[in-house]
Amino acid sequence: MTMPAPLIGFDRYIRLEWAAAALKVRAGLASVDELDAFLSTADLGKEALGKTRTKLNGLWLAPRAELLDFADRGAEILKNAPGLSAVALTWGMALASYPFFAKLAEQVGRLTALQDDCSAAEVHRRMNEVYGEREITRRAGQAVLQTQEDWGVIERIEKGRRLLRRPAILVDDPHLVTWLIEAVLRCLGKPLALGSVQTTPVLFPFNLEGSLAFLASGSSHIELRTEGPLSQFIVLREGA
């Protein structure tokens, strides 16, 4: 029996300023009317505007029920530290909300791990292996790569044929660090070895600062578990 290809979900180019505006709405720092007025200046057609709004709903405005608390806590981080860049928060929300975004981020992270750049064609080939060799897979992949470039984490060079990893963004707010780790656990759906957190491919745009073991021990949403003398894992707490 042939299994259907997984749903893609994230198939639009989303500029960081649009996502940041939606995050401000979630945090109570702006209104939906202000967001709609802002989007109306983006020179989007009616259909494109509707699809963009749908993606912003999935990210911040109306996330899935199981992500409502997660989104609210992300917005609270912004409220308590309004100077924070929206990149890390929106990246974490995209990882948790959209498996296609997370899978493409994983492929870019893996392929650029050694030399900081990779072939865009290789990223698309690996995505085809998971989502099927369909036009929508390639189109969505291009949209996500364009999105990630706008968010400042990659640069498309050689007329888009190669992807260059940009310098890592330092994340030193302890609440944001634990929230990002939680985002990774949600997108992976499995425990994460403590020693591999910093190098996990989906977090390639960021350099997390602080003792991850200490931060996990103080979190009410993730916890550190030990299996044997040398094995420590970070997991989601039950009910999180």
C-alpha positions as CSV (number, residue, x, y, z in Angstrom):
1,M,0.0,0.0,0.0
2,T,1.4,3.4,-1.0
3,M,1.3,5.9,1.8
4,P,0.3,9.5,0.8
5,A,3.0,12.1,0.9
6,P,3.0,14.2,4.1
7,L,1.1,17.5,4.0
8,I,3.4,20.5,3.4
9,G,1.5,23.3,5.3
10,F,4.2,26.0,4.9
11,D,4.3,27.1,1.3
12,R,4.4,30.9,1.4
13,Y,7.2,33.4,1.6
14,I,6.7,35.1,5.0
15,R,8.8,38.2,5.6
16,L,10.2,38.7,9.1
17,E,8.5,42.0,9.5
18,W,5.1,40.4,8.9
19,A,5.8,37.6,11.4
20,A,7.1,40.2,13.9
21,A,3.9,42.2,13.6
22,A,1.8,39.1,14.2
23,L,3.9,38.3,17.2
24,K,3.2,41.8,18.6
25,V,-0.5,41.1,18.2
26,R,-0.1,37.9,20.2
27,A,1.8,39.8,22.9
28,G,-0.9,42.5,23.1
29,L,1.5,45.1,21.8
30,A,-0.5,45.8,18.6
31,S,-4.0,45.1,17.3
32,V,-5.2,42.9,14.5
33,D,-6.4,46.0,12.7
34,E,-2.9,47.4,12.8
35,L,-1.6,44.2,11.4
36,D,-4.1,44.1,8.6
37,A,-3.3,47.7,7.8
38,F,0.4,46.9,7.7
39,L,-0.2,43.9,5.4
40,S,-2.3,46.0,3.1
41,T,0.8,48.0,2.2
42,A,2.8,44.9,1.2
43,D,1.6,45.0,-2.4
44,L,0.1,41.5,-2.2
45,G,-2.8,40.4,-4.3
46,K,-6.1,39.4,-2.6
47,E,-5.3,35.7,-2.9
48,A,-1.7,36.1,-1.7
49,L,-2.8,38.3,1.2
50,G,-5.3,35.6,2.3
51,K,-2.7,32.9,2.2
52,T,-0.1,35.0,4.0
53,R,-2.7,35.7,6.7
54,T,-3.3,32.0,7.0
55,K,0.3,31.3,7.6
56,L,0.5,34.1,10.2
57,N,-2.5,32.5,11.9
58,G,-0.6,29.2,12.1
59,L,2.4,31.0,13.6
60,W,1.1,33.5,16.1
61,L,-2.5,34.6,15.6
62,A,-4.4,31.3,15.9
63,P,-2.0,28.4,16.5
64,R,-3.2,24.8,16.9
65,A,-4.8,24.2,20.3
66,E,-1.8,22.2,21.6
67,L,0.5,25.1,20.8
68,L,-1.6,27.9,22.4
69,D,0.2,28.0,25.7
70,F,3.6,27.6,23.9
71,A,2.7,30.6,21.7
72,D,1.5,32.7,24.7
73,R,4.8,32.0,26.5
74,G,6.8,33.1,23.5
75,A,4.8,36.3,23.3
76,E,5.4,36.8,27.1
77,I,9.1,36.6,26.5
78,L,8.9,39.4,24.0
79,K,6.7,41.5,26.4
80,N,9.4,41.1,29.1
81,A,12.3,41.8,26.8
82,P,10.9,44.0,24.0
83,G,14.4,44.5,22.6
84,L,14.6,40.9,21.5
85,S,14.8,40.1,17.9
86,A,11.7,38.4,16.5
87,V,13.9,35.9,14.6
88,A,14.5,33.4,17.3
89,L,10.9,33.5,18.5
90,T,9.3,33.1,15.1
91,W,11.9,30.4,14.2
92,G,10.9,28.4,17.2
93,M,7.2,28.8,16.5
94,A,7.7,27.8,12.9
95,L,9.6,24.7,14.0
96,A,6.8,23.7,16.4
97,S,3.9,24.6,14.0
98,Y,5.1,23.5,10.5
99,P,6.9,20.1,10.1
100,F,7.8,21.1,6.5
101,F,9.6,24.2,7.7
102,A,11.4,22.2,10.4
103,K,12.5,19.4,8.0
104,L,13.9,21.9,5.5
105,A,15.7,23.7,8.3
106,E,17.1,20.4,9.4
107,Q,18.4,19.7,5.9
108,V,20.0,23.1,5.5
109,G,21.6,22.7,9.0
110,R,23.0,19.3,8.2
111,L,24.3,20.2,4.7
112,T,26.0,23.5,5.9
113,A,27.5,22.1,9.1
114,L,31.0,21.5,7.7
115,Q,31.6,24.2,5.2
116,D,28.8,26.8,5.9
117,D,27.4,26.4,2.4
118,C,25.6,23.7,0.3
119,S,23.8,23.2,-3.0
120,A,20.2,24.3,-3.1
121,A,19.5,21.3,-5.4
122,E,20.7,18.9,-2.7
123,V,18.3,20.4,-0.2
124,H,15.4,20.0,-2.7
125,R,16.4,16.5,-3.5
126,R,16.3,15.5,0.2
127,M,12.9,17.2,0.6
128,N,11.6,15.3,-2.4
129,E,12.6,12.0,-0.6
130,V,10.2,12.9,2.3
131,Y,7.4,14.9,0.6
132,G,7.5,13.4,-2.9
133,E,8.8,14.7,-6.1
134,R,6.0,17.1,-6.8
135,E,5.8,20.7,-8.0
136,I,4.3,21.8,-4.7
137,T,7.3,20.4,-2.9
138,R,9.8,22.4,-4.9
139,R,7.6,25.5,-4.8
140,A,7.2,25.3,-1.0
141,G,10.9,24.6,-0.6
142,Q,11.7,27.7,-2.6
143,A,9.3,29.8,-0.4
144,V,10.8,28.5,2.8
145,L,14.4,29.2,1.6
146,Q,13.3,32.7,0.6
147,T,11.7,33.1,4.0
148,Q,14.8,32.0,5.8
149,E,17.0,34.3,3.7
150,D,14.7,37.2,4.7
151,W,15.0,36.2,8.3
152,G,18.8,36.6,8.0
153,V,19.9,33.1,8.7
154,I,21.0,32.1,5.1
155,E,22.1,33.8,2.0
156,R,21.3,32.5,-1.5
157,I,24.3,32.9,-3.7
158,E,25.3,32.0,-7.2
159,K,21.9,33.0,-8.5
160,G,20.2,30.9,-5.8
161,R,22.1,27.7,-6.7
162,R,24.0,27.6,-3.4
163,L,23.0,28.4,0.2
164,L,25.4,30.1,2.6
165,R,24.9,29.9,6.3
166,R,25.0,33.3,8.0
167,P,26.9,33.9,11.3
168,A,25.0,32.4,14.2
169,I,22.7,34.7,16.3
170,L,23.6,34.7,20.0
171,V,20.6,33.9,22.2
172,D,21.5,34.7,25.8
173,D,18.0,35.3,27.3
174,P,17.5,32.2,29.6
175,H,13.8,32.1,29.0
176,L,14.2,32.2,25.3
177,V,16.9,29.5,25.4
178,T,14.6,27.1,27.2
179,W,11.7,28.0,25.0
180,L,13.7,27.3,21.8
181,I,14.8,23.9,23.2
182,E,11.2,23.2,23.9
183,A,10.4,24.1,20.2
184,V,13.0,21.6,19.0
185,L,11.5,18.9,21.2
186,R,8.1,19.6,19.9
187,C,9.2,19.4,16.2
188,L,11.4,16.3,16.7
189,G,8.9,14.5,18.9
190,K,11.6,12.7,20.8
191,P,14.2,13.4,23.6
192,L,17.3,15.3,22.7
193,A,20.8,14.4,24.0
194,L,22.1,17.2,26.2
195,G,25.4,17.2,24.4
196,S,23.8,17.6,20.9
197,V,21.5,20.5,21.7
198,Q,24.0,23.2,20.4
199,T,24.6,21.2,17.2
200,T,21.1,20.0,16.4
201,P,20.6,20.9,12.8
202,V,17.2,22.7,13.2
203,L,18.9,25.2,15.5
204,F,21.7,26.1,13.1
205,P,21.0,29.8,13.1
206,F,21.6,30.2,16.8
207,N,24.3,30.0,19.4
208,L,22.6,29.2,22.8
209,E,24.4,30.7,25.8
210,G,24.3,29.4,29.4
211,S,24.3,26.0,31.1
212,L,21.6,24.0,29.3
213,A,21.5,21.5,32.1
214,F,20.9,24.2,34.7
215,L,18.3,25.9,32.5
216,A,16.5,22.7,31.9
217,S,16.5,21.9,35.6
218,G,14.7,25.2,36.4
219,S,12.1,24.9,33.6
220,S,8.5,23.8,34.2
221,H,8.2,22.6,30.6
222,I,11.4,20.7,29.9
223,E,13.4,18.5,32.1
224,L,16.8,16.7,32.2
225,R,16.9,13.0,32.6
226,T,19.9,10.7,33.1
227,E,20.2,7.3,31.7
228,G,23.5,5.8,32.9
229,P,26.6,7.7,34.0
230,L,27.2,9.4,30.7
231,S,23.8,9.8,29.1
232,Q,21.7,12.9,29.7
233,F,18.7,13.8,27.7
234,I,16.3,16.8,27.6
235,V,12.6,15.9,27.3
236,L,9.3,17.6,27.4
237,R,7.6,17.3,30.8
238,E,4.4,15.4,30.8
239,G,1.5,17.5,30.0
240,A,3.7,20.3,28.6
